[in-house]
Amino acid sequence: MAAVKAFDPAACAGSSPERRRDDALLIDRAKQLLMSCLGMSEAQAHRYIEKCAMDGCVKRREIAVRIILTYDD
């Protein structure tokens, strides 16, 4: 019988703490743009980014970059 290893999300993520921090900053900037440009609440902006990422099978970071490129002056 094989031993079961404990789940380690950090090992699965394959990203460094700096990358995760950068991702969070990009996502926050994208949420700010959605709130200011489209009048969304923070919850709506968060849900929009997550839904687009799930529907497109891409990371939230990619959606955030697209939003920033679209709405940032």
PEBELBEL-V559669 format. One record per residue. N is the residue number from 0. RES is the residue in three letters. BURIAL is # if it has 16 or more other ideal C-beta (glycine too) atoms within 10 Angstrom, else .. D_LAST is the distance of its C-alpha to the last C-alpha in Angstrom with 1 decimal. Layout:
N,RES,BURIAL,D_LAST ; N,RES,BURIAL,D_LAST
//
This chain:
0,MET,.,58.8 ; 1,ALA,.,55.4 ; 2,ALA,.,53.9 ; 3,VAL,.,50.7 ; 4,LYS,.,47.8 ; 5,ALA,.,45.6 ; 6,PHE,.,42.1 ; 7,ASP,.,39.6 ; 8,PRO,.,36.0 ; 9,ALA,.,34.8 ; 10,ALA,.,37.0 ; 11,CYS,.,35.6 ; 12,ALA,.,32.0 ; 13,GLY,.,32.4 ; 14,SER,.,29.6 ; 15,SER,.,29.7 ; 16,PRO,.,28.9 ; 17,GLU,.,26.1 ; 18,ARG,.,24.6 ; 19,ARG,.,25.0 ; 20,ARG,.,23.3 ; 21,ASP,.,20.3 ; 22,ASP,#,20.2 ; 23,ALA,.,20.5 ; 24,LEU,.,17.5 ; 25,LEU,#,15.3 ; 26,ILE,#,16.8 ; 27,ASP,.,16.3 ; 28,ARG,#,12.6 ; 29,ALA,#,12.5 ; 30,LYS,#,14.9 ; 31,GLN,#,13.0 ; 32,LEU,#,10.0 ; 33,LEU,#,12.9 ; 34,MET,.,14.7 ; 35,SER,.,12.2 ; 36,CYS,.,10.8 ; 37,LEU,.,14.3 ; 38,GLY,.,16.6 ; 39,MET,#,18.2 ; 40,SER,.,20.5 ; 41,GLU,.,20.3 ; 42,ALA,.,23.2 ; 43,GLN,.,21.8 ; 44,ALA,#,18.6 ; 45,HIS,#,20.9 ; 46,ARG,.,23.3 ; 47,TYR,#,20.7 ; 48,ILE,#,19.6 ; 49,GLU,.,23.3 ; 50,LYS,.,24.4 ; 51,CYS,#,22.0 ; 52,ALA,#,23.1 ; 53,MET,.,26.7 ; 54,ASP,.,26.7 ; 55,GLY,.,25.1 ; 56,CYS,.,27.2 ; 57,VAL,.,24.4 ; 58,LYS,.,23.4 ; 59,ARG,#,21.0 ; 60,ARG,#,19.1 ; 61,GLU,.,18.5 ; 62,ILE,#,17.3 ; 63,ALA,#,14.9 ; 64,VAL,#,13.5 ; 65,ARG,.,13.2 ; 66,ILE,#,11.4 ; 67,ILE,.,8.8 ; 68,LEU,.,8.4 ; 69,THR,.,8.5 ; 70,TYR,.,6.3 ; 71,ASP,.,3.8 ; 72,ASP,.,0.0
//
